[in-house]
Amino acid sequence: MSEPTLDPADWSALGAIFHAAVDDGLAHLQDALDAPVWLAPPEAAKAALHEPLPQAPTPVAEVYESFKANVLPYGVGNVRPGFFGWVHGAGTAEGVLGDLMAAFMNCNVGGRAHMANELEHVVVGWCKEITGLPASASGLLTSGTSMATIIALAAARTAHADGDIGRDGMAVAGRGMVAYGSTEAHSCLAKAFDLLGFGRAALRPVPVNAAREMDCDALEAMIAADRAAGLKPFCVAATVGTVNTGAIDDLARIADICEREGLWFHVDAAFGIGALFSEAHRAKAVPMARAASIAFDFHKWFQVPYDAGIVLVRDAKAHYATFAGRKEYLATSERGLAAGEPWFCDYGPELSRTFRALKVWFTLKSHGLDGIAAIVNKNIAQAAYLAGRVAAEAPRLELLAPTSLNIVCFRYIGPGDAAAVNRLNKDIVADLQEAGIAAPSTTTLNGLTAIRVCLVNHRTRRQDLDAFLAGVLELGARRVAAAA
Ligand SMILES: *Cc1c(COP(=O)(O)O)cnc(C)c1O
């Protein structure tokens, strides 16, 4: 009697399915150039997937067919060139290859002596070079900037707490700790303050100037007021590339303030890391080299398939002290498989970790920083082009924020009060998505609903922006006519 295994009875039959699947996947990417940006998941496909819990096995060929029919066509649409909503990279085929081979290797990158661990150290090292942090800094690949932010602020908390925060907790060692981020900072910051026990109120919202950059005079006044009230300012979180408008905070001035005040200087460069590759924006982004911690994403402007981000921490000791503490069964040894220090599980909350570094490595090696830079600069030029075209369509269209980097925010002007025009612009965006013409998103600026275009997609062409704008004008006019 043979013992059970999950290996296939026929490897070559499974191989045929794999080869067909790879062909389908590559066709999915190639066809994406002409496909509608988004297809709403049909009810029939949803119903087909909501099956009873599978007790008995199903032949993998059948499983694959169900995936191909019910799942594959109905992704979020970011592999398509007309997708420029929120902040989504389009991914690269080479990144997919890395992810596929990582799945074959099936490594746990919590630690130990193996090459997946080594390759993550390679990628972390490259990122120190990109950002200008010293080689002595520590780093960890994460699911994204949200997780990277939690880790960075946890390390900041360790470094600035009054005693042993890990042992004694906030009530004893973290009393009165407050920090600062602009009103345009990403919501992941507030979430981190909540999760780490500071409370959201401990993250002070610093007002922004007309360019939507942190108002540094206000920052200084807020720090002084908090100190006078007996609180303990410990951190300023600056943003390179805000989600609303792509603004870059004055990093040099914030770094000076942090130095003078003895504060942890954190930088959220989730997609704005790309500014380092732009002649026009590089100077504003370069002072991130003075940061105590930096968080950014590979799955945005670097075009690595989801999900992949990174946290870098200048004070490797504080980073390690925050997350280390393995018990005996996880002890390191000098030789054998249990060697390989440092272990990544000592630099974040997760013990078992996926081999994210491989898809980053494949993407960076295959395209080089030059390839990524070419996309960044193309997208920045496209944003300027689109902003120009929007301005030329006045008074039907109105820009709602200056376009400095890669984001264009504007609205369609229709009849009625502000609420009616806000409604109209929300409808136009949903109309565009449902028609499969383009996928912008919306945001609110000074109470006005903006159609928001964020260009981080390497596949976007000028013709996609032209089709999008024609769609806005046509669908807007149609809605206005229908309401008259
Ligand atoms: C996307 C983004 C985040 C969150 O990153 P995730 O990778 O989605 O977790 C944080 N800050 C900024 C500026 C972002 O653009």
The ligand as an ORCA input file, in Angstrom:
! r2SCAN-3c Opt
* xyz 0 1
  C       0.318     53.481     -1.216
  C       0.807     54.402     -0.153
  C       0.922     53.982      1.174
  C       0.474     52.617      1.607
  O       1.271     51.648      0.994
  P       0.761     50.143      0.780
  O       1.845     49.547     -0.028
  O      -0.536     50.248      0.029
  O       0.593     49.524      2.103
  C       1.444     54.863      2.090
  N       1.824     56.098      1.732
  C       1.717     56.554      0.478
  C       2.169     57.944      0.151
  C       1.198     55.714     -0.517
  O       1.110     56.142     -1.781
*
